[in-house]
Amino acid sequence: MPVVDIPGSKSITARALFLAAAADGVTTLVRPLRSDDTEGFAEGLARLGYRVGRTPDAWQLDGRPQGPAVAEADVYCRDGATTARFLPTLAAAGQGTYRFDASPQMRRRPLLPLTRALRELGVDLRHEEQEGHHPLTVAAAGVEGGEVTLDAGQSSQYLTALLLLGPLTRAGLRITVTDLVSVPYVEITIAMMRAFGVEVRREGDVFVVPPGGYRATTYAVEPDASTASYFFAAAAVTGGEVTVPGLGEGALQGDLGFVDVLRRMGAEVSVGAESTTVRGTGELRGVTVNMRDISDTMPTLAALAPFASGPVRIEDVANTRVKECDRLEACAENLRRLGVEVTTGPDWIEIQPGPAGGPVGAEIKSYGDHRIVMSFAVTGLRVPGISFDDPGCVRKTFPAFHEEFGALRARL
């Protein structure tokens, strides 16, 4: 039975890097994800003057509760949304002038709700070109804290950034949220803050974060549940079996909920204390599913949908249109290239079972998006002749993906 070791979670690694940098003392991160995004985050911290020591299996950070060690810095955030949203927020708690820029892809992604909230808290933040987008400069003088209102309907990362900032403010934060997607990601943030010594209170739509800073710790990073979805889907679509260790009943990541979708479609799923196993039964039923809370796995489901016996309809995923690319349209366009009938709406996609002879091979247009490539690699398990215009973009989260997936294909 194939056991697949999945690299560490990107979202957990990014949060852990912020928390370690902000904590009082030396933090050790065990098995962090090593990918383009997380290397970019660690490099950004180093530019801000934090000491980051890296060995193959662990990273060590000297925390600085008072903020960056340098008074001026230029930070390039690459393609990383967590880097581009969390680092300016971290820098705001320090003293100095910090300029942030990002790749053209990341420059297109929105920041405005976070910018507005930081300004409401008195942060001097200037967008240099387009309002609400990178590049930006933070003239930091610490953050007093207090009350702030936030719209997190586009991305839960805005709320996570403010929650992480809270303990570094002088008075703490009361954050009123008007709309929120991807709730499980906020739950990850709160659970991780607890591990670093901070208890967040939630009162309905208000999140209360106390001042007082973080304590350094040793923190083990969970395998990435979004990345695991491709391997679980591979089992479901081939009738094989895959076990992922390190993701079990106590997992922090909501994206493990993807296996419940596979179960509804006919796969056998067992979630143990320390691992999760999916076994394909040769049956994949059509399904209508709300993926608001697990939207990063929407492309995984779209890519295996043509093999279902009935239509697959994915709802409430408007926020997938402002990811690395418009994932809803990217999935629709690529499925159509394979001869599959697809309809889309503002926040939904409906995919019909593949044509009589099965989908046909084609070149997949990746839009530079790692999740599009990894998702359609699943389709490629059943459809010969699938290729990618940019297979290398997987290095954002999983540099060795093609090798690992090829090895799994051979075992399935």
Number of C-alpha atoms within 10 A of each C-alpha: 11 17 15 17 14 22 23 24 24 26 22 22 28 25 21 24 27 24 28 31 29 30 26 19 16 18 25 22 21 19 20 26 27 22 19 18 25 24 18 23 27 26 18 22 24 19 19 22 17 22 18 20 13 13 9 9 11 17 18 19 26 19 25 20 22 17 24 26 18 16 15 16 20 14 24 20 28 22 22 24 22 23 29 29 22 24 22 22 24 25 25 28 25 25 20 19 19 25 21 22 19 21 15 11 17 21 21 17 18 19 20 15 18 24 25 18 20 23 13 16 18 16 21 16 20 19 17 15 11 12 14 20 21 26 22 21 20 21 19 23 16 20 22 17 24 17 15 18 19 21 20 20 17 20 23 19 23 25 27 22 23 24 24 24 26 28 27 29 22 17 17 22 26 22 23 19 17 12 13 20 22 23 16 17 23 21 15 19 24 21 15 20 21 14 18 23 15 21 16 18 13 14 10 8 12 17 17 20 27 20 18 16 23 25 21 22 18 15 19 16 21 25 25 25 29 25 25 26 27 25 29 30 28 30 29 29 25 18 18 20 24 26 23 23 18 21 24 18 14 12 17 19 22 19 24 24 17 23 24 15 18 25 18 16 23 19 26 18 22 16 17 14 12 13 17 22 22 25 25 24 17 13 16 23 18 21 19 14 16 16 22 20 18 21 24 23 23 27 25 29 26 25 25 27 28 27 22 20 16 17 20 25 21 24 20 18 24 20 21 23 16 15 19 20 21 15 25 25 16 19 26 21 15 21 26 18 17 21 16 20 17 22 13 15 13 12 15 18 21 19 27 20 21 24 14 6 6 15 22 18 17 19 14 23 20 24 18 19 23 22 26 28 27 26 25 27 27 26 26 20 18 18 16 12 10 17 16 15 13 16 20 18 20 22 15 22 23 25 17 13 21 16 10 15 19 13 13 17 18 7 12 16
